[in-house]
Amino acid sequence: MQFVTILRLLFTMATYKPVLSIAQQLAPRNAPLRVIKSSQLYISQPNPSWFGNPPDKPDGAWSCKHWLTSRFHFSFAEYAGGPGNFGVLRVVNDDIVQPKRGFGTHPHRDMEIVTYVVDGSLWHKDSKGNAEELGRGAIQFMSAGTGVSHSEANHGGKPLRFVQSWIVPRRRGLKPSYGSASGFDRQDKWAYMVGDAGAAGEEAQVQIQQDLHMFATELSSGKCLDFDVREGRQAYVLVLEGDVTINKAQLSARDACEVKGPLKLDVAAGAEGAHVLLYEMAKSSDARADAVLP
């Protein structure tokens, strides 16, 4: 009996494959492609009263018991445990707002703010007299500049999901401005949505005061697109819906990756298709400490 036990132990030792810890799998900061899994993101579910909402009261239209569920890709608000930025990209918050809830009037200053609606309807109103409602695939942008106040809400009957991004402007004290755009052709192609207002011949519908460019695509099942991250450039890629393979990296909904150029990306959708957001900007030395290799 003891002999059998020893044989089993020896077999286990011979066939054992160690599971690497996260620390052992961490990608070097200069790796061309580094993955951030959704499980690494901080989840914020703030007190509803902080933003002028009544107490949470879920009904059949709510997808969870909290009025807001926000996934922070960078340090923000009460969370200081993540990276501070990726190049000029300062904030990427993936938000779900339940019906009849929202963000009460609050101020912004010296930041380019771009919001991409993933699902549902987003209502915006600001101190400059702008007010409108935007649906899936629309972009809302605001140069906060010397100061502006606004509110955002979900007046609809189903949960609203949007990704709000803050980009550091090329200079402070800009004149505040607001705009929006929709109707982008993103089916199985990259829709070029946001560009640099300071670049000669810029053709993007949305133009911000920084060298940052945003693209989106909705890929059909099995479809593939490429994207060339050139020398001296970098990209942050966020999978909004579905699953994709980016080069060797397997990413699911809400996963992201950092890319340092030069590198050609081959983005292939899984069986259910995929919805992908991509930020492209000048290369910087910063990188997320806990990103892993594909």
N, C-alpha and C positions, 0 to 999 in steps of 0.2 A: 504493500500500500504506500509506504514511504517512497519507494522507488518510482511509482507512478506519479506521485506528487512532484518529485524532483524533475521528472521528464516534462511534466506540464509546465513547471516553472521555467525550465530551459527553453521550451518552445515559445513561451510567452516572451522571454527576453530576446530570443532570436528574431521574432516577428514584430516586436514593439516599434511603433513609429511615434516618436515624441511629438506632442502638440506644442508648437511654438507659442510662447506668450506674445502678447501684443508688443511688448518691449523688443522682443527678438525679431518681430516682423516689420518694425518701423522702417519706412523708406528713408533713404538719405535725402536731405533737404534739396540736393541738386538733381535728384532723380527726375527724368522727363515727365513721368506720369505717376501721380500719387493719389490714392483712393481715400475718400472720407465716407464711411458707412453711416447710414441714418442713425444707427444706435449710438454713434459718437456725438450726436448733436444734443445740445441742451434743449429741454422742453419747458416752456414757460406757460403757466395757466394762472394768470394774475387775478387778484380780487376784482370782481366786476365794478365795484364802486370807484376804483382808481381811475376809470375812464368814463364815469358818469352813467353806468348801467345799473339797473335794479338787480337784486339778488338772482343767482342762477335758478331757473325754473324750467328744466328740460321738458319738452313735450315730444310728440311723435315726429316732429320735423327736425329735431336736434340729432346730430350724429354722436354726441357725447354729452356728459353732464356739465362741462365747462363752457362758458360763453366764448372763450378764446383758447386755442391751442396753437402756440407759436414755436417753431423750431429755429433756433438761432445757429447760424453757421459761424458767427464771430461773437466775441464778447459784446454784450448789449444789455442795457437796463440793469436788472439785478444780477446778471451773470458776468463774472469777470474771469472765468476759468478757461476761455478759449483764446484763439488768436485775435489780435486787434484788427487785422486787415489782410488783404491779399492784393498787393499793389495799391491802386487807388480805390479798390472796392472795400468799403468800410463796413457795410451791413448787408446781409442777406437773411431776411426773415421769411420763413414759409408759414403763412398764417391761415388758420381756419376759424372763421367767425360764424357763430350760430345765428339763425334768423332773429330779426328784431333787436339786434345788439350791434355795438360799434364803438368807435373811438371818439369820445367827445372832443370839442375844440381844444387844440393844443398847438404850441408854437414850434417853428423850426427856423434855423438860421445857418447860413454858409454851408449848404449841402445840396447836392443834386440828388433828387429823390425820384426813383423810377419804380412804378408798380405794374406788375404783369398779372392780369386776371386769369386764373387757371380754370375756375368753375364758379358759377353763380353770377350775381350782380353786385357791383361795388358802387356805392353812392359817395360822391365827393362834394364838399362845399368849403370855400375858403374866404379869407378876409379881403380878397381882391374882387369878389363878386362872381367868381366862377362856381358853377354848380352843374353836375351832370351825373348820369349813371352809365356804367360801362360793363360789358359782358365778356364772356370767354374770349381769350386771345387779344384783348385790347390792352393798350399801354397808356398809362397816365404818368405825366412827368411834371416836376416842379423844381425850379431853381429857387431855393429858399432865400439866398442872398442876404440882404440886409434885414430880413425878417418877414415871416408870413405865418398866419394861423389857419388851421383847417380842421375839418372833421371828416371821418370816414365811417360808413355804416353799411350794414346788410339789411335793407328794407324788404328783402324777398322772403319767400316761404321755404327756402332750402339753404343749407350751409354754403357759405362763400369761402372760396380759397383763392388767395393771391400771394405772390412773392414780391415783397418790397425790398428794394435795394437802395442803399445810400452810397453815393460816389463823392469822394473829396473833390471839390472844384479846383480849377487851376489857379484861382485867386479868390480872395475874400471880398465881401462888400459888393457883390453883384446886385443888379436890379432884379427883384423877384419876378418870376414869370411862371405861367402854367400852360399846359396843353395836353392833348390826348390824340391817339390814333388807333384805328382799328381796320379790319378788313385785310389783314396781311395774308398773303398766299403762302402758307407754310406746309402744305400737304406734300410729303416726300421731297421737300427741298428746304434750304435754309431761307427763312424770311429775315431780311436785314431790317431791324426795327429802330435801333438807336445808334447814332453816330456823333462825331465830334463837330460842334458848331464852329470851332476854330480852324477846321481843315478846309483847304481850298477845294471847291467842287463837291462838297459833302452832299449826298443824295438821300440820306436816311430821313424818314418822315419825322422822327423825333430826334432833336439835336440838343445835346447837353454841353456844358462848359468843362469838358474834360476829354482826354484821348482814351475813350472807352467805347466799345461797340458791342451791341447786344443782338443775338440771333435766336430764333426759335424754329423748331420743326416738329411736325407730327408725322411720324413714320408708320407706314402700314406694316403688317406682319412680314418679317423677313427682309424688309427693305434696308438699304445701306446708303449712307452718305459719307463723304469725306470732308475734312476741314484742315486747312494748312495753317498751323501755328508757326509763323515765320521766325527767323533769327531776330533776337531782341524783343520778342513778344511773348506773352503768356495768356493762358485761358483758364477760366473756372467754369466747369460744366456741371449742371444740375439736372438730374433725371426727375421730371415732374410726375410722369405716369408711365407704367409699363416697365419693361426690362430692356437693357441694351448691353452689347459688348462693345467696348471702346478699345481697340487694339486687343490686348490680352485681358483687359479688366472687365469683370462681370459686375454690372451695376443694376440695382433694382430701384423702384420708386423711392424718391427722397435721398438716394445716395448722390454723392458728388465726386468730382476729381479735380485736382490741380494739374495743370499742364505747363511745362516750360519749353519754349521753342528753342531750336527748330524741331518740330515734330509733326508729321502728318497723322491725323486722326481718322480712323475708319470706324464709323458709328453704325452698328447693325442692330436693328430692332429684333426683339424676341417674338414669340408666337402671337402675343396679344397686341403687338405694335408698341409705340413709345412716343412720349411727348418730352422734348428736351429743350433746355434753355442754356445758352452759351454766352459768356462774357469774354471779350478779347481786349487786351490792353498792353501797355508797355511792360517789359519784363522788369521784375524787382527781385531783391535778394530774399524777401520774406517767404515763409512757407509754414504750413501747419505742422506743429511738432508731432502730433499723433496720427498723421496720415500714414497709410500702409502701401506696400507694393501690390500690384495686381496679382 
